[in-house]
Amino acid sequence: MAKRALLLFLAAGFAWITQVFLAISLYAAIEPHLKAPLAALITAAATLALTGLLAAIALWRRRQPAPVLGASALGFSTLSAVSRFAERHPMATVAVAAGAGLLQALLATRRR
């Protein structure tokens, strides 16, 4: 939980810093063409609009349910078949897992 809170804090900080740089760039771009107070007002409005857009995207993403294994019929049937095999043949399941681990270790040492 603490890791997630830290990552959320860092993400919010990076988003805030990005907005600050975008606001400075926008102000620098429109200030020569407009008076300073009007340029500052336009920059503030754009920054608030961007903040609202980012908040709406975050809320929209939070409301969507997380997909379960791709949420396809093939994924569910494969998971069901694997779990039935594991229940019926526990020793074979352990052997397959050990073989997969051995294969992964062999492939990892060949890459180095």
N, C-alpha and C positions, 0 to 999 in steps of 0.2 A: 504494500500500500504506500509506503514511503517513497519507493522508487517511482511509482506512478505519479505521486504528488510532485516530486522533484522534476520529472519529465514535463508535466503539465506547466509547472512554473517556468521552466526553461523555454518551452514552446511559446508561452505567453510573452516572455521577455524578448525572444527573437522577433515575434510578430510586432511588438511595440517598437523595437529598434528599427525594423523595416519601415514601419509607418512614419517614424520620425525622419528617416532619410528620404522617403518619398515626399513628405511634406516640405522638407527643405528644398528638394529639387524642384518641386512644383512652384514654390514661392520664388525661387531664383529664376525660374523660366518666365513667370508672368509679371514679375515686379518691374522690369524695364518698360513694359507696355501699359501698365496701370499704376495708379497711385498706391503707395505702400499700404494704407489701411484697407483698400479694396482687395489688393492682392492677398493680404493676411486673412480677410474674411472668406475669400474664395478657397484659400488653402485650408482653413479650418472646416469649412463645409465639406470639402472633399475628404478630409481626414475623418470626419464624423460619419460620412456616408460609407467609407471603406470599413470603419469599425463596425457599423451596423451590418454590412454585408458579411464580414467575417463571423460575427455573432450569429447571424441567420444560418450561415453554412454549418457552423458548429452545432446549433440546435437541430438542424435538419438531419445531420449525420447521426446525432445521438438518438433520434427517434426511430431510425431504421433498425429492424432486428438483424442480428448477426447471422450470416449464412452458416448452415450446418453442413460441412463436408461438400460444399458446392451445391447442395440442395438439389441434387439430381437423383433420378430413380436408379441410375447405375451406381452412384455412390452409396445409396442406402442398401441396395442389394449386395454390393461387394462387402460392405461392413457387416451385414447380416451373415453372409457366407463365411467370412473370416471368424466372426465370433462363434458361430456354430462349430466350425472346425476346431477352434481353440477349446471349446467345452468338451467335445468328443475325444480329442487327441491331445492332451496336455503335454505329453512328452515330445510329440512331434512338433508342437508349437515352440517348445523350448529349443529343440534342435534347429528349427528354421531360424529362430531369432539368433542363436549362436552362430549359425552359418552366415547370416547377414552381417553380424558384427565382425566376423573374421574377414569376410569379403571387403567390408568397408576399411578395416585396418590394413589389409594388403594393398588396396587401391590408394590409400592415403600415404603409405610408405613409398610407393612407386612414383608418386608425384613429387616427392621431396628429392 
